[in-house]
Amino acid sequence: MVATPIGNLADMGLRALHVLALADTVACEDTRHTGSLLQAYGLHKPLLALHEHNEAEAAATVVQRLQQGQRVAYVSDAGTPGLSDPGARLVAAALAAGLRCVPVPGASSLTALLSVTGFTHQDAQQAGRFVFAGFLSSKSAERQREVAAIGSDPRACVILEAPHRIEALATDLAQLSERPLTIGRELTKQFEEVAQMPAHALAPWLQADAQRRRGEFVLLVHARPPAEAEDDIGPAARRVLGLLMEELPLKTAVKLCAEITGLPRNSLYALALSLRKTEG
């Protein structure tokens, strides 16, 4: 499973080039795209199309070739295969056949954006924790439910989006109001842009310049601020937590309170810490 550049051809790893040079076959999401990519590095290999519409059948072909002793490398159009790209079914089929799958890491829009957001220096309880949501639903009602779930989760969340759907997503993300958001557009490419803003400001930001609505997008919904998380906890739940903390260790009290109230454990833990500090 070979990661390829998400834009800038100079991001291709030396090991990836070595593996592709040794491969008997390169399975790929788009033969035309991969053919041009390999040509840019002076490589010429037999290509086998393996994409979301034929993944099951093509995976069987790859497994057969591997069992015959061939070396097969798989690449998606950009970034790491299997992460919101085809490849996962191929890996499952190979593993089921008792074959080895080897990761060849490289460029990823997910880690590229995270590295320039500073998200690990936010709420200490959520530092370094994030959820990878990938592409949300193309159906409006379902996407709105998914955004609401992201809003109720105190952790940071990474979302991917295509240019023809970014405005619809921005409209839905407005329900997160002041929740900090970082948007990465065309990462590693000529017109790369990274910007931070409250979630409700994304739609106006896109509308202000038509160029901003072009390209591939990766977005980070930052961790929910502690004060905001505490505001979601009503007086009844606060009382339950307080009573439990009088009789039990903090972690046990938080766990039981979460089970009783149905509230997120992370939010209750942050509140418990603030209550203990106040009492001290």
Backbone torsions as a table, in degrees:
resi	resn	phi	psi	omega
1	MET	NA	105.7	-170.1
2	VAL	-108.2	121.6	176.3
3	ALA	-77.7	140.3	179.5
4	THR	-123.5	166.1	-177.8
5	PRO	-57.7	148.3	175.2
6	ILE	-92.7	2.5	178.6
7	GLY	178.1	-64.4	-176.9
8	ASN	-78.5	118.2	-176.7
9	LEU	-62.8	-21.9	180.0
10	ALA	-70.6	-9.3	179.8
11	ASP	-84.5	0.3	177.4
12	MET	-68.3	130.4	-177.9
13	GLY	-77.1	151.7	178.8
14	LEU	-63.0	-39.5	179.2
15	ARG	-65.7	-38.9	178.8
16	ALA	-61.1	-43.0	177.9
17	LEU	-63.0	-40.5	179.6
18	HIS	-63.4	-44.7	-179.1
19	VAL	-65.2	-43.5	-180.0
20	LEU	-65.0	-35.3	179.2
21	ALA	-67.0	-31.0	-178.9
22	LEU	-85.1	-18.3	-173.1
23	ALA	-66.5	142.0	173.2
24	ASP	-80.7	-32.0	178.7
25	THR	-141.0	141.9	172.4
26	VAL	-112.3	109.2	173.4
27	ALA	-80.9	141.1	-172.8
28	CYS	-154.2	160.1	-178.7
29	GLU	-69.1	-39.9	-177.7
30	ASP	-140.7	113.8	-175.2
31	THR	-64.5	-34.7	179.8
32	ARG	-67.7	-45.3	-179.9
33	HIS	-63.7	-48.1	-177.6
34	THR	-68.2	-34.6	177.0
35	GLY	-60.0	-43.0	178.2
36	SER	-67.3	-38.0	179.8
37	LEU	-63.5	-47.7	-179.8
38	LEU	-64.1	-39.1	179.7
39	GLN	-61.3	-34.9	179.4
40	ALA	-62.5	-24.4	179.0
41	TYR	-104.0	8.3	178.5
42	GLY	76.5	24.1	-179.5
43	LEU	-107.9	143.2	178.0
44	HIS	-135.6	111.8	-174.4
45	LYS	-134.5	150.7	171.0
46	PRO	-62.4	135.1	-176.6
47	LEU	-113.0	144.8	177.4
48	LEU	-128.4	121.1	-178.5
49	ALA	-72.0	127.7	175.6
50	LEU	-142.2	101.6	-176.1
51	HIS	-132.5	-176.9	-172.7
52	GLU	-62.7	-22.7	-177.2
53	HIS	-88.6	-16.6	-179.4
54	ASN	-132.7	18.8	-169.8
55	GLU	-59.5	-41.1	-177.7
56	ALA	-64.0	-48.0	-178.1
57	GLU	-67.9	-44.7	-178.8
58	ALA	-66.4	-33.6	178.2
59	ALA	-62.2	-38.4	178.4
60	ALA	-63.3	-37.3	177.7
61	THR	-65.9	-42.2	179.3
62	VAL	-63.5	-44.7	179.2
63	VAL	-59.1	-42.6	179.2
64	GLN	-61.1	-42.8	-179.9
65	ARG	-67.3	-38.3	177.6
66	LEU	-64.0	-40.6	179.6
67	GLN	-66.3	-22.6	177.0
68	GLN	-84.2	-1.8	177.5
69	GLY	96.5	6.6	178.7
70	GLN	-76.9	155.7	172.1
71	ARG	-98.0	121.1	-179.4
72	VAL	-121.2	126.6	173.8
73	ALA	-107.3	143.1	176.6
74	TYR	-118.5	133.8	175.5
75	VAL	-131.9	145.1	170.3
76	SER	-94.1	-177.1	-176.6
77	ASP	-65.9	-29.7	-179.4
78	ALA	-162.7	142.6	175.5
79	GLY	78.0	-152.0	-173.2
80	THR	-94.0	123.0	179.7
81	PRO	-58.6	146.9	175.8
82	GLY	88.2	-11.5	177.3
83	LEU	-104.3	94.4	-173.9
84	SER	59.2	21.8	175.6
85	ASP	-136.0	160.8	174.8
86	PRO	-59.7	161.1	177.7
87	GLY	134.7	-29.0	-176.6
88	ALA	-65.0	-40.2	179.6
89	ARG	-67.1	-36.0	177.8
90	LEU	-62.2	-45.9	178.8
91	VAL	-61.2	-44.9	-179.7
92	ALA	-60.8	-41.1	-179.6
93	ALA	-67.1	-40.9	179.6
94	ALA	-65.7	-43.6	179.6
95	LEU	-64.9	-39.2	179.2
96	ALA	-63.4	-28.1	179.2
97	ALA	-87.8	5.1	178.5
98	GLY	78.7	19.3	-179.0
99	LEU	-96.4	160.3	-177.5
100	ARG	-94.7	137.4	174.4
101	CYS	-112.9	126.4	-175.5
102	VAL	-112.9	123.6	177.9
103	PRO	-82.9	134.2	172.7
104	VAL	-117.7	94.9	-170.7
105	PRO	-70.6	162.3	179.9
106	GLY	-177.2	-145.1	-174.5
107	ALA	-61.4	142.9	177.5
108	SER	-152.5	126.9	179.0
109	SER	-64.2	-30.3	179.4
110	LEU	-59.0	-57.6	-178.1
111	THR	-74.1	-28.5	177.9
112	ALA	-60.7	-46.3	-179.9
113	LEU	-69.2	-45.0	-178.2
114	LEU	-56.7	-32.9	-176.4
115	SER	-68.9	-17.0	-177.8
116	VAL	-117.5	18.2	-179.9
117	THR	-105.1	-20.9	-176.2
118	GLY	69.0	24.4	-172.6
119	PHE	-67.0	-21.2	-178.6
120	THR	-75.3	-7.9	-179.9
121	HIS	-101.4	13.7	177.6
122	GLN	-86.5	-153.4	-178.7
123	ASP	-38.4	121.4	-175.3
124	ALA	-58.3	-30.8	-179.0
125	GLN	-71.6	-22.0	-176.7
126	GLN	-113.7	6.8	-174.7
127	ALA	-55.7	125.2	176.6
128	GLY	79.5	-1.4	-179.1
129	ARG	-99.0	131.7	176.8
130	PHE	-151.6	160.2	177.6
131	VAL	-112.0	135.7	175.7
132	PHE	-100.4	107.2	-177.3
133	ALA	-91.0	-19.0	-177.7
134	GLY	65.0	-142.7	178.7
135	PHE	-82.2	127.6	175.6
136	LEU	-77.5	172.1	-176.7
137	SER	-59.8	145.9	175.3
138	SER	-80.0	-11.9	179.0
139	LYS	-88.6	129.0	-171.6
140	SER	-56.3	-51.0	-176.4
141	ALA	-62.1	-44.0	-180.0
142	GLU	-66.8	-39.4	179.5
143	ARG	-63.9	-39.1	178.3
144	GLN	-63.4	-37.8	176.6
145	ARG	-66.1	-38.8	179.2
146	GLU	-65.7	-40.2	178.1
147	VAL	-65.6	-39.3	177.9
148	ALA	-62.0	-39.7	178.0
149	ALA	-65.4	-38.7	176.5
150	ILE	-62.9	-39.9	-180.0
151	GLY	-65.2	-31.3	-179.0
152	SER	-84.8	-10.5	179.6
153	ASP	-90.9	124.8	-178.4
154	PRO	-71.3	-13.4	-178.1
155	ARG	-79.6	160.1	173.0
156	ALA	-68.9	155.2	-177.6
157	CYS	-140.9	132.6	178.6
158	VAL	-102.6	130.2	-178.9
159	ILE	-123.9	141.5	171.9
160	LEU	-106.4	149.4	178.0
161	GLU	-154.0	150.0	179.2
162	ALA	-93.8	157.9	-175.5
163	PRO	-60.8	-34.7	-176.6
164	HIS	-76.5	-6.5	179.7
165	ARG	-119.7	-0.8	-172.6
166	ILE	-64.8	-35.7	-178.6
167	GLU	-68.3	-38.3	177.4
168	ALA	-64.7	-41.5	177.8
169	LEU	-63.8	-42.5	-179.4
170	ALA	-60.5	-39.2	178.1
171	THR	-62.4	-41.8	179.8
172	ASP	-70.8	-37.5	-179.3
173	LEU	-66.7	-18.1	179.9
174	ALA	-59.9	-23.6	179.6
175	GLN	-67.0	-14.9	177.7
176	LEU	-83.2	-2.6	171.6
177	SER	55.4	-111.7	-173.5
178	GLU	-88.5	3.1	179.5
179	ARG	-57.6	125.1	-178.1
180	PRO	-61.8	142.4	-177.4
181	LEU	-137.7	136.3	171.3
182	THR	-116.9	130.8	178.9
183	ILE	-115.3	131.6	175.1
184	GLY	-114.4	125.5	-178.2
185	ARG	-120.4	130.2	176.6
186	GLU	55.5	44.9	-177.8
187	LEU	-57.7	134.6	-179.0
188	THR	72.7	-3.4	-179.4
189	LYS	-94.8	177.7	-174.0
190	GLN	-58.6	-40.7	-175.7
191	PHE	-103.2	35.1	178.4
192	GLU	-54.9	139.2	179.2
193	GLU	-147.5	133.1	175.6
194	VAL	-127.3	128.7	-177.9
195	ALA	-142.2	147.7	176.7
196	GLN	-118.1	144.4	-177.4
197	MET	-169.3	165.8	171.0
198	PRO	-66.9	152.0	-176.5
199	ALA	-56.6	-36.8	-177.0
200	HIS	-69.6	-14.7	-177.1
201	ALA	-90.3	-6.7	-176.1
202	LEU	-64.4	-46.6	-178.7
203	ALA	-59.3	-49.5	177.0
204	PRO	-61.1	-35.3	179.5
205	TRP	-63.2	-42.0	178.5
206	LEU	-66.9	-39.5	-178.3
207	GLN	-69.2	-24.6	-175.5
208	ALA	-69.4	-20.2	-177.2
209	ASP	-152.3	118.4	-177.8
210	ALA	-59.7	-29.4	-179.9
211	GLN	-62.3	-30.6	-178.4
212	ARG	-69.2	-15.2	-178.7
213	ARG	-95.0	9.8	-179.4
214	ARG	-108.5	150.4	175.8
215	GLY	98.9	179.9	178.6
216	GLU	-92.1	143.4	-173.6
217	PHE	-121.2	143.4	168.1
218	VAL	-132.8	131.3	-174.3
219	LEU	-125.6	142.4	173.7
220	LEU	-115.0	116.1	168.8
221	VAL	-85.7	113.9	-172.8
222	HIS	-67.9	163.6	177.6
223	ALA	-56.7	144.7	-179.0
224	ARG	-70.3	130.0	179.0
225	PRO	-57.5	143.6	-177.4
226	PRO	-55.0	-42.2	-178.1
227	ALA	-61.6	-40.0	179.4
228	GLU	-65.5	-38.7	179.6
229	ALA	-65.0	-40.6	-178.9
230	GLU	-67.6	-31.7	-179.1
231	ASP	-63.7	-23.4	-179.6
232	ASP	-78.5	-9.3	-177.1
233	ILE	-95.8	113.6	-176.6
234	GLY	-74.4	172.3	-177.2
235	PRO	-62.7	-33.9	-179.5
236	ALA	-65.3	-44.6	179.8
237	ALA	-67.3	-35.9	177.3
238	ARG	-62.3	-40.7	-179.6
239	ARG	-65.8	-43.1	178.4
240	VAL	-60.2	-45.3	-179.6
241	LEU	-63.0	-42.3	179.8
242	GLY	-61.8	-43.8	179.3
243	LEU	-64.1	-41.8	180.0
244	LEU	-66.0	-37.1	-179.0
245	MET	-68.0	-25.0	178.3
246	GLU	-69.9	-25.3	-173.5
247	GLU	-113.2	-17.7	-171.6
248	LEU	-129.6	161.2	171.8
249	PRO	-60.0	153.9	-172.7
250	LEU	-55.6	-50.0	-175.9
251	LYS	-63.2	-38.1	178.6
252	THR	-67.8	-41.3	178.8
253	ALA	-61.6	-42.7	179.3
254	VAL	-64.6	-43.5	-179.8
255	LYS	-60.4	-47.3	-179.6
256	LEU	-66.9	-38.5	179.2
257	CYS	-63.8	-39.0	178.2
258	ALA	-63.7	-39.9	179.6
259	GLU	-69.1	-34.7	-178.5
260	ILE	-75.1	-43.7	-172.3
261	THR	-95.7	-20.3	-175.6
262	GLY	78.1	6.3	-180.0
263	LEU	-81.6	156.4	-179.8
264	PRO	-60.7	133.9	-178.4
265	ARG	-62.5	-36.8	-178.8
266	ASN	-63.4	-40.3	178.9
267	SER	-65.9	-42.2	179.3
268	LEU	-66.2	-36.8	179.3
269	TYR	-65.0	-42.5	178.4
270	ALA	-61.8	-41.6	178.6
271	LEU	-65.4	-42.0	180.0
272	ALA	-59.7	-41.3	178.3
273	LEU	-63.8	-41.0	179.7
274	SER	-68.8	-35.7	177.7
275	LEU	-66.7	-42.2	179.6
276	ARG	-63.7	-40.7	-179.4
277	LYS	-64.4	-40.6	179.6
278	THR	-63.9	-42.6	-179.7
279	GLU	-66.3	-35.7	179.9
280	GLY	-68.8	NA	NA
